[in-house]
Amino acid sequence: MQIDRQHSDRYLIVYDDGRIGRGWPSGIELTQTSGSPEVRLDHDIGEPMPQSNGAEPLDLSGRWPDTEHYDQNSPGILQRVADLDRRCYASDIEKAFWVNTVRVPLSASYLSACALIQPDRILELGTGGDSAHSTGMFLAWLRTRPRAQLVSVDRHYLSHSWLRYRDYPEWTFVQGDSVHVMKQLYANRLPLPSVYDLIFIDSSHLYKETLAEIHQASLMTDAILFDDSTVPDVKKAIDDFLYDHKAWLVRDVHPGVTLMERHDYLPAT
């Protein structure tokens, strides 16, 4: 048999007595002489590795107390979140990604849009109340970006979600009316960017305000992501804007989650 010495260090064998062998030929020889190891059911598994690599245990009385309310609409979610919490995470934001995915599964589609747009700067209009699952998903995306910045806007103050994400320097929260805040950003009256790679709209879901948000956002970005795009008022606002602005196209990244993009190669009218 030809000895494959070149790759022997990348083919390891663990013998029953604990010895370590190397090389594909040795593996073949072991199988031919001793057969395959039997399945053992008496392994001592031991204790799980502690979460000592950045993430803190989930504390329903601290950063995630509102999770308790989700059990009314999603029975069993607390147990599923507790199961997630027994894993090890590189950071709390990584754990928040999985918790948010369990709580609101469609929120993973926000990352599909991010994969298409590759944003470094994101403006989020509406945090979904204090749950802020979209905030957590965008922060999870931006943790891999070199010039990351997330600006979140909501007319309501934050409590739990502020405690969750306030330690991330790339995040800024602005409390105020979405259109008014956007106009202040656009006029450079706030110490924040006036142009963004992606603007996310999940605010009032009312026709006039959503249409105003789209018009203002179109001055500040080439990509707008909508949640709840099947809500009648939101859908009408999108359709009416598209009717007058032919350079913008839409694609559905998830039922109810729509991405609108400007394409300069299309005629503006």
ABEGO torsion letter per residue (X at the ends): XBBBAAAAAABBBBBAAGBBBBEAAAAAAAAAAAEBBBBBAABBAEBBBBBAAGBBBBBAABAAAAAAAAAAABBGAAAAAAAAAABBBABAAAAAAAAAAAABAAAAAAAAAAAAAGBABBBBBEAGEAAGAAAAAAAAAAAABAABBBBBBBABBBBAAAAAAAABAABBBBBEBAAAAAAAAAAGABBBBABBABBBBBBAGBAAAAAAAAAAAAAABABBBBBGAABAAAAAAAAAAAAABAABBBBBABBGBBBBBBBAABBAX
